[in-house]
Amino acid sequence: MRIKKLFFTLAVVVGFNALLGFQAVAQSGANNYPNRPVTLVVPFTSGSGSDTIARIVGPKLSEKWKQPVVVDNRAGASGNLGTDKVAKSAPDG
């Protein structure tokens, strides 16, 4: 179980780094994105490693994007509740 959480945390860190790297490419075509608040869905409880990373990275993204970044914890069903929320969200970019 601990290895699973460590792997997920590592995947989140790599994903955020990729997101920051791709922002430079995305800015060349869409300088106004994101144009509204961003929600980071963390499919685990508050205080977990994933939540801690999201709360460290969130303000940095907010500062860089000039938009509020909200961390939304959707714990339960081994991460399926958070995944379901993202899968059923509006396709807004």
Order of alpha helices (4+ residues) and beta strands (2+ residues): alpha-beta-alpha-beta-alpha
